Structures are given as structure tokens and as C-alpha cells.
Amino acid sequence: EGDVERTYSYTSFRRHGAGENERTYTVTETVDVEIDDAPQFRLTTADDSRLQVGESGPFAVTVENVGGETARNVAVSLTSASSMVGFDGGQSDVARVDELAPGETAEVTYEAGVKPDAPVRQYELDGAVRYTDPQGINGRDDDLSIGVEPAAEQDFSLDLVGGTLRVDQEGAVTVRVTNNGP
């Protein structure tokens, strides 16, 4: 509860005759402010999550309850708006956590993939969390997102070092395979 002071001005004009009147009023009112302590969430990419162009693998996300109440039956969904990044053949996937207390984090893992022709850049993943609060009421936190930037596709080069290979004969060939990264 707190006091709020509002000030407004009123100007009136007279039809007959010249002049105008301007008055200023100040009103103080008491308003109730309600702070919602429902579960709220933050998503971050786990430190070891590094997808690579042209590959699929585990993609870990950390979900944190930044609200004031415990959340149960927490379902964390991610959706990719880009056709270059997907989840096990689709554009979205859902992971589940049994319970998250206020301030608690959990890591959820998705099977994700990046197409071979995807450029190396940030891709946005839209997130949503469905949960049940301590009163048994279902809730949803929809305005979540995280970014993922895949590493460049693995690149190798071959160099002929030497050889004794001849037509219609057996011989030896020596090559050097270099992992150019990443």
C-alpha cells in the first residue's frame, strides 16, 4: 500500500467575453500494490552446450525459478523459428523437471541439430514454461528465449607427403590429415 499524488490541470474558455480560466488540482490517493510471487523463470544456455554445423547432439539449457513460489511439474519447451536449427526432426521439444524451488536451477537436455548449410550465427530459440504452483493452479511463463550459436563445421585437409605407387604395381602412399577445426 502506498500514497500516490496526481496533479492535473483544467482550462476553461468562456463563450462570451474574453478570457480563460486555468485551475490545477492535486489529489492524493492510496493504492494497493500487489506483487506477484508466482513462479517465474529464466533460461540460459549451459556452458558445455556447443552444437556444430552439420551435426546433432545434446543441447543443455539451465532453467532457474526466479519467482517466489515453488513450481511443480515444470515443462520447459523450446521452439526454433529457423529451419536451420531443430530438435530431433522437429522444430520444438519439451523437457520436464519435477520441482523447482525459488532460486533453484535445473539442467534440461534436448537432442538438437544444425543443418550442414547453416551459417554460423546466433539463432533464437523461443521458450515457454508450464508449471503447477503450490495451490495446484496451472501457470505459464511464455516470454522466454535463449540464443544458440553453432560452431563451424568440422574441416579436414589431406596433403600427399610421399609415395611409391605405380600403375599395375603395389606401393605405399603417405598422407597427412590435418584437423583444421574448429
C-alpha positions as CSV (number, residue, x, y, z in Angstrom):
1,E,0.0,0.0,0.0
2,G,1.3,3.4,-0.8
3,D,0.2,7.0,-1.4
4,V,0.1,8.3,-5.0
5,E,-0.2,12.0,-5.8
6,R,-1.8,13.0,-9.0
7,T,-1.8,16.5,-10.4
8,Y,-3.9,17.7,-13.3
9,S,-4.8,21.0,-14.9
10,Y,-8.1,22.2,-16.2
11,T,-8.5,25.1,-18.6
12,S,-12.0,26.5,-19.4
13,F,-12.9,29.1,-22.0
14,R,-15.8,31.5,-21.9
15,R,-18.1,31.8,-25.0
16,H,-19.0,35.4,-24.3
17,G,-16.3,37.7,-23.5
18,A,-12.6,37.3,-23.4
19,G,-10.6,35.2,-21.1
20,E,-9.9,31.8,-19.9
21,N,-9.6,30.1,-16.5
22,E,-6.9,27.6,-15.6
23,R,-7.0,25.6,-12.5
24,T,-4.7,23.0,-11.1
25,Y,-5.9,20.2,-8.8
26,T,-3.8,17.9,-6.7
27,V,-5.4,14.7,-5.4
28,T,-3.7,12.2,-3.1
29,E,-5.0,8.7,-3.2
30,T,-4.0,5.4,-1.5
31,V,-3.5,2.5,-3.9
32,D,-2.8,-1.2,-3.1
33,V,0.2,-2.7,-5.0
34,E,0.2,-6.4,-5.3
35,I,3.5,-8.1,-6.0
36,D,3.0,-11.5,-7.7
37,D,5.2,-14.1,-6.1
38,A,4.2,-16.8,-8.5
39,P,7.0,-18.9,-10.1
40,Q,8.8,-17.1,-12.9
41,F,11.7,-18.5,-14.9
42,R,15.0,-17.6,-16.6
43,L,16.6,-19.8,-19.3
44,T,20.3,-19.8,-20.1
45,T,22.5,-22.0,-22.3
46,A,24.6,-24.4,-20.3
47,D,28.3,-23.8,-20.6
48,D,29.1,-27.1,-22.2
49,S,26.4,-26.8,-24.9
50,R,28.1,-26.4,-28.2
51,L,26.3,-27.6,-31.3
52,Q,28.2,-27.8,-34.6
53,V,27.1,-27.1,-38.1
54,G,26.1,-30.3,-39.8
55,E,25.8,-32.3,-36.6
56,S,23.3,-33.2,-33.9
57,G,23.8,-33.8,-30.3
58,P,22.8,-32.9,-26.8
59,F,21.9,-29.2,-26.1
60,A,21.7,-28.4,-22.4
61,V,19.7,-25.5,-21.0
62,T,19.6,-24.2,-17.4
63,V,16.2,-23.3,-16.1
64,E,16.0,-21.1,-13.0
65,N,12.9,-20.3,-10.8
66,V,13.4,-16.6,-10.2
67,G,9.9,-16.3,-8.6
68,G,8.8,-16.5,-5.0
69,E,7.0,-19.9,-5.0
70,T,7.9,-23.5,-5.7
71,A,6.9,-24.8,-9.1
72,R,6.0,-28.4,-9.7
73,N,5.6,-30.4,-12.9
74,V,7.7,-28.0,-14.8
75,A,7.6,-28.4,-18.6
76,V,10.3,-26.4,-20.5
77,S,9.6,-26.1,-24.2
78,L,11.9,-24.7,-26.8
79,T,10.9,-23.8,-30.4
80,S,13.2,-22.8,-33.2
81,A,11.8,-20.3,-35.7
82,S,14.7,-21.1,-38.1
83,S,14.7,-24.2,-40.3
84,M,18.4,-24.4,-39.8
85,V,18.2,-25.5,-36.1
86,G,15.8,-28.2,-35.0
87,F,15.1,-30.8,-32.3
88,D,15.2,-34.5,-33.2
89,G,13.5,-33.9,-36.5
90,G,11.1,-31.2,-35.4
91,Q,11.1,-27.5,-34.7
92,S,10.3,-27.9,-31.0
93,D,10.8,-30.1,-28.0
94,V,9.8,-30.3,-24.3
95,A,11.8,-31.4,-21.2
96,R,10.5,-31.9,-17.7
97,V,11.6,-31.1,-14.2
98,D,9.7,-32.4,-11.2
99,E,10.1,-29.4,-8.9
100,L,11.9,-26.1,-8.7
101,A,12.0,-24.1,-5.5
102,P,12.6,-20.3,-5.6
103,G,16.2,-19.6,-6.6
104,E,16.8,-23.3,-7.6
105,T,18.2,-24.3,-11.1
106,A,18.0,-27.5,-13.1
107,E,19.7,-28.5,-16.3
108,V,17.5,-30.0,-19.1
109,T,18.9,-31.6,-22.2
110,Y,17.4,-31.7,-25.7
111,E,18.6,-33.6,-28.8
112,A,19.2,-30.8,-31.2
113,G,20.7,-30.5,-34.7
114,V,22.1,-27.9,-37.1
115,K,21.8,-28.3,-40.9
116,P,25.0,-28.7,-42.9
117,D,24.3,-25.5,-44.9
118,A,23.5,-23.3,-41.8
119,P,25.6,-20.2,-41.5
120,V,27.5,-19.7,-38.2
121,R,25.4,-17.0,-36.4
122,Q,23.1,-16.6,-33.4
123,Y,19.8,-18.5,-33.7
124,E,16.9,-17.6,-31.3
125,L,15.0,-20.3,-29.5
126,D,11.7,-19.3,-28.1
127,G,11.0,-20.8,-24.6
128,A,7.9,-21.4,-22.5
129,V,7.5,-23.0,-19.1
130,R,4.3,-24.6,-17.9
131,Y,4.0,-25.4,-14.2
132,T,1.8,-26.0,-11.2
133,D,2.0,-23.7,-8.2
134,P,1.7,-24.7,-4.6
135,Q,-2.1,-24.1,-4.7
136,G,-2.5,-26.5,-7.5
137,I,-3.1,-23.8,-10.1
138,N,-1.5,-24.2,-13.5
139,G,0.6,-21.4,-14.8
140,R,2.7,-20.5,-17.8
141,D,5.7,-18.2,-18.4
142,D,5.8,-17.5,-22.2
143,D,8.2,-14.6,-22.8
144,L,11.5,-16.6,-22.6
145,S,14.2,-17.0,-25.2
146,I,17.8,-18.1,-25.5
147,G,20.3,-18.0,-28.3
148,V,22.4,-20.7,-29.8
149,E,25.4,-20.1,-32.0
150,P,26.7,-23.3,-33.6
151,A,30.4,-23.9,-34.2
152,A,31.6,-24.1,-37.8
153,E,31.5,-27.4,-39.5
154,Q,34.5,-29.7,-38.8
155,D,37.1,-29.2,-41.6
156,F,40.0,-31.6,-42.5
157,S,42.6,-31.3,-45.2
158,L,44.8,-34.0,-46.8
159,D,48.3,-33.5,-48.1
160,L,50.3,-36.0,-50.1
161,V,53.6,-36.4,-48.3
162,G,55.1,-39.1,-50.4
163,G,54.6,-42.4,-52.2
164,T,55.9,-45.1,-54.4
165,L,52.7,-46.0,-56.2
166,R,53.0,-47.1,-59.9
167,V,50.4,-48.3,-62.4
168,D,49.8,-52.0,-62.0
169,Q,52.1,-52.2,-59.0
170,E,51.7,-52.3,-55.3
171,G,53.2,-49.4,-53.4
172,A,52.9,-47.1,-50.4
173,V,51.3,-43.7,-50.1
174,T,51.9,-41.4,-47.2
175,V,49.3,-38.6,-46.5
176,R,49.0,-36.1,-43.7
177,V,45.5,-35.5,-42.4
178,T,45.1,-32.1,-40.7
179,N,42.2,-31.2,-38.5
180,N,41.6,-27.5,-39.4
181,G,39.0,-27.2,-36.7
182,P,37.1,-26.0,-35.1
